[in-house]
Amino acid sequence: MRRSLVLLSAGLTVLSTGLASAQNNTPRNLILFIPDGLRALKVTPETAPAMAEVRDKGVNFKNPHSLFPTFTMANGSAMSTGHYLGDTGVFSNTIWTNYTSVPAGDTVVPFIENDSVLGDIDEHFKGDYLNEETILKMARDKGLSTAAIGKVGPTYQFDHTDHPEKAGKHSIVIDDSTGAKNGVALSDEMKDALAKAGLPLTTPGRGDNGKAGDAKTPGTTVANVAQQAYFADVATKVVLPMFKARNKPFVLVFWSRDPDGTQHNQGDSLNQIMPGINGPSTMASIKNADNNLAQLRKALDELGLAANTNIMIQADHGFSTISKESKTSPSAKVSYDDTPKDFLPMGFLALDLAKALDLPLFDPNDKNAAVTGNAHPKAGNGVLGKDPTKPDLVIATNGGSDLIYLPNKDKKLAARTIKALLEQDYVSGLFVDDQLGRFPGTLPLSSINLRGKAATPTPAIVVNFRSYASECGEAPTNCSVQVADTVLRQGQGMHGSFSRGDTMNFMAAIGPDFKAGFVDELPVSNADVGMTAAQLMGLRASQNGGLVGRVMSEALPNGIVPKAFKTVEKSKMSENGLQTVLNVQRVGSQRYFDAAGFPGRTLGLEPDAGKQKTAGR
């Protein structure tokens, strides 16, 4: 039975005097600005003046948290619903759906940053694969104006159940696919408005920014300027004026691909850890996102909307430089045409587990072709077992962490898989589905809110990869390096791990319903963003799951300031002396996850001398 969603969790309440919009008839607006992959400590008045101004004049969320796995679609689901991943089922950017998705390329492990793929998954999971209402849908249903603009995938996820071809109220969706065959349709009103503003009906491509290079060719050295300039122009020259003319409250989501896209593809550091993601391309991409925010704020001023508009800025996750090094991996000892000698290949986890478990490996991104000899899976994903259509084990490759599924819930196979994983130096922490039982060296999925009411299949094992800080000369979280299962190269950028470098995302807010010049020392998360946004707009949803964030009451005028506590959770020691450790902060019943893994193998977890094996660098 669906229950009324209690927006204030952990027994907290917000004083009614803390919400100005609840006391008068002045309509409030909300802009959610997401600078994808922005590390908290990279924002300064010099690198990102617009974001630094919001942080310093508004609310500085000094203790922010991305949810693990620290990926875009996962954290986008939390921001859009206020729920943790155990409820939304968006466990990563690539998941196992237990059916073949045609739009994803006839695979059971779709990469879901794609509008058509999201629509297909929705259809398979009873019309709403998130299984929770989004703030944009709630706002639209309430009669507010709604729009989502920016990076394909997470943008549409904010109102993915809307169907523009049907009668009724609709959100405006503008992303990479706008104007293309599989893009979300534009209304006649939007087409006319774009034409009057001199803007095309089709989103421009990324150009050189989209070039990732390869093992011998550097990637991009330019930010995603042209595409994001289009998105910013659409927001400021078309959408905001349209919303003002409607004269009712609005919610606008602006998802900036930068700095994420540039940091992934940057060509400043081919096969080298230094400078990694701290080179000139990254700095240009941070400034690019900052320019977009500055343009939005300028338009609000010129349209007379600034005084009644709240702006929340939150990155989906932090970022790290990629390492492809391992001394224990069998796959690193094999020669591949597209991989430098002694480096980990794409799909190393699938290759190593196939060898350790003595199971045939098939490629779900290549019509289930057998992977043999000096080959690796095309996208890193793998299905293991004698029959690829009925696999014993499925690996969804993502980057700084991978997902492992056991379709048959085989506990003996789980134990063998865990034993094999504990022998690899690139592994740092394992989380296992509670239904499989407890295993030494691992913590349960429920300990990190990955076990809930998800509609999509729940992973059996989540594998966190090793991370450490390079000597980049900045704060450790700005120097984060991680082993990553990706087609990208050593020296380029990735995220997804349980490193504090990946969980420490930038967060700030400003507006009539936020305190001014306030430094929030309490832990906050992307799930809290969704709950706070709903509270600010007076939105209430029904819920299926109970893994929800809290309203960030301490950041609101006259809102209560709860107390926070720190705890450490540890698994039992494995036979080879490894222990998954989880650093946690608490506010009431809310738990915030700083970092997790094997101490000495995860940035943010110091080794406990004499008790825990470490991997060094």
Rosetta blueprint (number, residue, H / E / L):
1 M L
2 R L
3 R E
4 S E
5 L L
6 V L
7 L L
8 L L
9 S L
10 A L
11 G L
12 L L
13 T L
14 V L
15 L L
16 S H
17 T H
18 G H
19 L L
20 A H
21 S H
22 A H
23 Q L
24 N L
25 N L
26 T L
27 P L
28 R L
29 N E
30 L E
31 I E
32 L E
33 F E
34 I E
35 P E
36 D L
37 G L
38 L L
39 R E
40 A H
41 L H
42 K H
43 V L
44 T L
45 P L
46 E L
47 T L
48 A L
49 P H
50 A H
51 M H
52 A H
53 E H
54 V H
55 R H
56 D H
57 K H
58 G L
59 V E
60 N E
61 F E
62 K L
63 N L
64 P E
65 H E
66 S L
67 L L
68 F L
69 P L
70 T L
71 F L
72 T H
73 M H
74 A H
75 N H
76 G H
77 S H
78 A H
79 M H
80 S H
81 T H
82 G L
83 H E
84 Y L
85 L H
86 G H
87 D H
88 T H
89 G L
90 V L
91 F L
92 S L
93 N L
94 T E
95 I L
96 W L
97 T L
98 N L
99 Y L
100 T L
101 S E
102 V L
103 P L
104 A L
105 G L
106 D L
107 T E
108 V L
109 V L
110 P L
111 F E
112 I L
113 E L
114 N L
115 D H
116 S H
117 V H
118 L H
119 G H
120 D H
121 I H
122 D H
123 E H
124 H H
125 F L
126 K L
127 G L
128 D L
129 Y L
130 L L
131 N L
132 E L
133 E L
134 T L
135 I H
136 L H
137 K H
138 M H
139 A H
140 R H
141 D H
142 K L
143 G L
144 L L
145 S E
146 T E
147 A E
148 A E
149 I E
150 G E
151 K L
152 V L
153 G L
154 P H
155 T H
156 Y H
157 Q H
158 F L
159 D L
160 H L
161 T L
162 D L
163 H L
164 P L
165 E L
166 K L
167 A L
168 G L
169 K L
170 H L
171 S L
172 I E
173 V E
174 I E
175 D E
176 D L
177 S L
178 T L
179 G L
180 A L
181 K L
182 N L
183 G L
184 V L
185 A L
186 L L
187 S L
188 D H
189 E H
190 M H
191 K H
192 D H
193 A H
194 L H
195 A H
196 K H
197 A L
198 G L
199 L L
200 P L
201 L L
202 T L
203 T L
204 P L
205 G L
206 R L
207 G H
208 D H
209 N H
210 G H
211 K L
212 A L
213 G L
214 D L
215 A L
216 K L
217 T L
218 P L
219 G L
220 T E
221 T L
222 V L
223 A L
224 N L
225 V H
226 A H
227 Q H
228 Q H
229 A H
230 Y H
231 F H
232 A H
233 D H
234 V H
235 A H
236 T H
237 K H
238 V H
239 V H
240 L H
241 P H
242 M H
243 F H
244 K H
245 A H
246 R H
247 N L
248 K L
249 P L
250 F E
251 V E
252 L E
253 V E
254 F E
255 W E
256 S E
257 R L
258 D L
259 P L
260 D H
261 G H
262 T H
263 Q H
264 H H
265 N H
266 Q E
267 G L
268 D L
269 S L
270 L L
271 N L
272 Q L
273 I L
274 M L
275 P L
276 G H
277 I H
278 N H
279 G L
280 P H
281 S H
282 T H
283 M H
284 A H
285 S H
286 I H
287 K H
288 N H
289 A H
290 D H
291 N H
292 N H
293 L H
294 A H
295 Q H
296 L H
297 R H
298 K H
299 A H
300 L H
301 D H
302 E H
303 L L
304 G L
305 L L
306 A H
307 A H
308 N H
309 T E
310 N E
311 I E
312 M E
313 I E
314 Q E
315 A L
316 D L
317 H L
318 G L
319 F L
320 S E
321 T E
322 I E
323 S E
324 K L
325 E E
326 S L
327 K L
328 T L
329 S L
330 P L
331 S H
332 A H
333 K H
334 V L
335 S L
336 Y E
337 D L
338 D L
339 T E
340 P L
341 K L
342 D L
343 F E
344 L L
345 P L
346 M L
347 G L
348 F H
349 L H
350 A H
351 L H
352 D H
353 L H
354 A H
355 K H
356 A H
357 L H
358 D L
359 L L
360 P L
361 L E
362 F E
363 D E
364 P L
365 N L
366 D L
367 K L
368 N L
369 A E
370 A E
371 V L
372 T L
373 G L
374 N L
375 A L
376 H L
377 P L
378 K L
379 A L
380 G L
381 N L
382 G E
383 V E
384 L E
385 G L
386 K L
387 D L
388 P L
389 T L
390 K L
391 P L
392 D L
393 L E
394 V E
395 I E
396 A E
397 T L
398 N L
399 G L
400 G L
401 S E
402 D E
403 L E
404 I E
405 Y E
406 L L
407 P L
408 N L
409 K L
410 D L
411 K H
412 K H
413 L H
414 A H
415 A H
416 R H
417 T H
418 I H
419 K H
420 A H
421 L H
422 L L
423 E L
424 Q L
425 D L
426 Y L
427 V E
428 S E
429 G E
430 L E
431 F E
432 V E
433 D L
434 D H
435 Q H
436 L H
437 G L
438 R L
439 F L
440 P L
441 G L
442 T E
443 L E
444 P E
445 L H
446 S H
447 S H
448 I H
449 N L
450 L L
451 R L
452 G L
453 K L
454 A L
455 A L
456 T L
457 P L
458 T L
459 P L
460 A L
461 I E
462 V E
463 V E
464 N E
465 F E
466 R L
467 S E
468 Y E
469 A E
470 S L
471 E L
472 C L
473 G L
474 E L
475 A L
476 P H
477 T H
478 N H
479 C H
480 S E
481 V E
482 Q E
483 V E
484 A L
485 D L
486 T L
487 V L
488 L L
489 R L
490 Q L
491 G L
492 Q L
493 G E
494 M E
495 H L
496 G L
497 S L
498 F L
499 S L
500 R H
501 G H
502 D H
503 T H
504 M L
505 N E
506 F L
507 M E
508 A E
509 A E
510 I E
511 G L
512 P L
513 D L
514 F L
515 K L
516 A L
517 G L
518 F E
519 V E
520 D E
521 E L
522 L L
523 P L
524 V E
525 S E
526 N H
527 A H
528 D H
529 V H
530 G H
531 M H
532 T H
533 A H
534 A H
535 Q H
536 L H
537 M L
538 G L
539 L L
540 R L
541 A L
542 S E
543 Q E
544 N L
545 G L
546 G L
547 L L
548 V E
549 G L
550 R L
551 V L
552 M L
553 S H
554 E H
555 A H
556 L L
557 P L
558 N L
559 G L
560 I L
561 V L
562 P L
563 K L
564 A E
565 F E
566 K E
567 T E
568 V E
569 E E
570 K E
571 S L
572 K L
573 M L
574 S L
575 E L
576 N L
577 G L
578 L L
579 Q L
580 T L
581 V E
582 L E
583 N E
584 V E
585 Q E
586 R E
587 V E
588 G L
589 S L
590 Q E
591 R E
592 Y E
593 F E
594 D E
595 A E
596 A E
597 G E
598 F L
599 P L
600 G L
601 R L
602 T L
603 L L
604 G L
605 L L
606 E L
607 P L
608 D L
609 A L
610 G L
611 K L
612 Q L
613 K L
614 T L
615 A L
616 G L
617 R L
